Amino acid sequence: MLNNPVIDAIMRRKSIRKYTTEQPTDDVIQTIVRAGQQAPFAAQLGSLLLRRDLQKNPFKAPLLFTICIDIHRMEAVMAERGWQRRMSDISTLLLGVQDASYMAENMVIAAESLGLGSCYLGAAPYYAERLIKEFDLPEGVFPLVQLTMGYPAEDPRPRPRYPLEFTLFEDRYPRFEPEQVAKAMKQMDDGYLAQDYYAERNAMIPLSEDREETYTLENYSWTEHISRKLGQWGRDPQEVLGPLHACGFKLDEGSSGL
């Protein structure tokens, strides 16, 4: 594949969970945030919360960003124009998910290019009520994802990815042959096993009572790990609807406007 400094930064990026205590300067932080702002957007529905506290931040990271879907700010702008939002909460949230996600990705790439590491924390929506209290969030602000950031104190290898032919489908979506699925699974699993990723973290997800354990940390890898997540967790929609309600979004009531 082709290479240039931007591609190189993207391809070498990996999750960092060990950081030095060096605090990035304000210039570095502002550069990363400005890069985040420069991402494509539908309505600039992403905003950021920052905490610089080594003792409180996950992994003792110097920086913790909380990337939010921010409808509250947009409605303040609309009010100045004499408008009220009529778009449904779910449609507005879909736009916000896109805006906030693009912003987070730009920040990760910018940080990598400046010598910083980062790690996404995807569970933020599930403890939104705690974040509401911690950051005094008004209605209409929903924490989508958190991002630890700082100078790396480790240098892990980038994690494996599916083969390109299992990701890029030209002209029509394929009907997978078992051999294609097996090849893609093997690439992912062999890559993680070669790095002892789950064994080092003792990160095997326990099985529910109706399944017998057949794996050990020596052969447990990515496809089984993700299958256990999607096969056992998140069965109750209220796990997400509850936090959304707490942030002012009533998706099951067809509401628009907070």
DOKOL-604310 format. One line per 10 residues: number of its first residue (from 1); their letters; for each residue x, y, z of C-alpha. Coordinates in steps of 0.2 Angstrom, whole numbers, plus 5000, padded with zeros to 4 digits. Example, Ala and Ser with C-alpha at 12.3 -4.5 7.8 and 13.67 -1.06 7.14 Angstrom:
DOKOL-604310
1) as) 5062 4978 5039  5068 4995 5036
end
This chain:
DOKOL-604310
1) mlnnpvidai) 5000 5000 5000  5005 5018 4998  5014 5028 5012  5015 5046 5018  5016 5053 5036  4997 5054 5038  4995 5035 5033  5010 5030 5043  5002 5038 5059  4985 5030 5056
11) mrrksirkyt) 4993 5013 5053  5005 5013 5068  4991 5019 5080  4986 5006 5094  4978 5007 5111  4989 5013 5125  4985 5009 5143  5002 5014 5151  5007 5032 5151  5022 5043 5158
21) teqptddviq) 5017 5057 5170  5022 5070 5158  5008 5082 5156  5005 5088 5138  5006 5107 5136  4991 5118 5132  4998 5120 5114  4998 5101 5112  4980 5099 5119  4973 5114 5109
31) tivragqqap) 4981 5107 5093  4973 5090 5096  4956 5098 5100  4957 5109 5084  4961 5094 5074  4945 5086 5081  4935 5101 5077  4941 5100 5059  4933 5083 5056  4918 5082 5044
41) faaqlgslll) 4901 5086 5053  4883 5087 5050  4879 5101 5063  4895 5101 5074  4885 5091 5087  4901 5085 5096  4909 5094 5111  4923 5089 5123  4925 5088 5142  4943 5087 5148
51) rrdlqknpfk) 4950 5081 5165  4969 5082 5169  4970 5071 5185  4983 5057 5185  4975 5049 5200  4957 5050 5194  4959 5046 5176  4959 5028 5170  4976 5020 5168  4983 5036 5177
61) apllfticid) 4983 5045 5160  4987 5063 5160  4972 5068 5150  4954 5061 5149  4943 5067 5136  4924 5064 5136  4917 5066 5119  4899 5071 5119  4884 5072 5108  4879 5090 5111
71) ihrmeavmae) 4861 5095 5107  4860 5107 5121  4873 5119 5112  4864 5117 5095  4847 5122 5103  4855 5137 5110  4860 5142 5093  4843 5138 5086  4835 5149 5099  4845 5164 5094
81) rgwqrrmsdi) 4837 5161 5076  4820 5159 5083  4819 5140 5080  4814 5125 5090  4820 5108 5086  4807 5097 5078  4818 5083 5072  4815 5067 5082  4828 5063 5096  4833 5047 5087
91) stlllgvqda) 4837 5056 5070  4846 5070 5080  4856 5057 5090  4861 5048 5074  4868 5064 5067  4877 5067 5084  4885 5050 5084  4892 5054 5067  4899 5071 5072  4906 5065 5089
101) symaenmvia) 4914 5050 5081  4923 5059 5068  4929 5071 5080  4936 5058 5092  4945 5049 5077  4953 5065 5071  4959 5068 5089  4967 5051 5090  4976 5053 5073  4982 5070 5078
111) aeslglgscy) 4989 5064 5095  4998 5050 5087  5006 5062 5075  5012 5072 5090  5020 5057 5099  5005 5054 5111  4996 5038 5113  4977 5035 5117  4964 5023 5121  4945 5023 5118
121) lgaapyyaer) 4934 5019 5133  4917 5013 5125  4907 5011 5141  4904 5029 5144  4886 5029 5139  4882 5015 5152  4888 5027 5166  4881 5043 5159  4872 5047 5175  4888 5047 5185
131) likefdlpeg) 4896 5058 5171  4881 5070 5172  4885 5073 5191  4904 5074 5188  4903 5087 5174  4887 5095 5178  4879 5091 5161  4863 5099 5156  4850 5090 5147  4854 5087 5129
141) vfplvqltmg) 4872 5082 5132  4876 5063 5130  4893 5056 5134  4897 5045 5119  4915 5039 5122  4930 5043 5133  4948 5044 5127  4963 5043 5138  4978 5052 5131  4996 5055 5136
151) ypaedprprp) 5014 5050 5132  5016 5031 5130  5025 5021 5143  5023 5005 5133  5025 5001 5114  5013 4987 5110  5011 4981 5092  4995 4987 5082  4981 4975 5084  4976 4963 5069
161) rypleftlfe) 4962 4968 5057  4951 4958 5045  4958 4954 5028  4954 4968 5015  4943 4956 5005  4932 4953 5021  4930 4972 5023  4929 4980 5005  4914 4974 4995  4913 4981 4978
171) dryprfepeq) 4896 4984 4968  4886 4972 4980  4887 4963 4997  4894 4946 4995  4886 4929 5002  4901 4923 5013  4908 4905 5010  4913 4896 5025  4931 4896 5019  4931 4916 5018
181) vakamkqmdd) 4924 4917 5036  4937 4904 5043  4951 4914 5034  4946 4930 5042  4944 4922 5059  4961 4914 5058  4969 4931 5054  4961 4939 5069  4964 4925 5081  4982 4921 5076
191) gylaqdyyae) 4986 4939 5077  4980 4941 5095  4987 4925 5101  5004 4929 5094  5003 4945 5105  4997 4935 5120  4984 4949 5121  4970 4940 5132  4982 4929 5142  4992 4944 5148
201) rnamiplsed) 4977 4952 5154  4968 4937 5160  4953 4944 5150  4943 4928 5147  4924 4933 5148  4915 4920 5159  4901 4909 5150  4883 4909 5156  4878 4894 5165  4870 4885 5150
211) reetytleny) 4887 4884 5141  4902 4873 5145  4919 4881 5145  4930 4873 5131  4944 4887 5130  4959 4891 5140  4969 4907 5140  4981 4898 5128  4968 4897 5114  4956 4910 5118
221) swtehisrkl) 4956 4924 5106  4947 4939 5098  4933 4930 5088  4927 4920 5104  4929 4936 5115  4918 4947 5104  4906 4933 5101  4904 4931 5120  4901 4950 5122  4888 4951 5108
231) gqwgrdpqev) 4881 4934 5113  4879 4937 5132  4879 4956 5136  4867 4970 5133  4851 4960 5131  4840 4974 5140  4838 4989 5129  4835 4999 5146  4854 4998 5149  4855 5011 5135
241) lgplhacgfk) 4838 5019 5135  4840 5023 5154  4856 5034 5152  4848 5042 5137  4833 5046 5147  4844 5054 5160  4852 5065 5147  4835 5071 5141  4832 5060 5126  4816 5050 5126
251) ldegssgl) 4818 5038 5111  4803 5027 5116  4791 5042 5116  4794 5049 5099  4799 5065 5107  4808 5080 5098  4815 5095 5108  4822 5093 5126
end
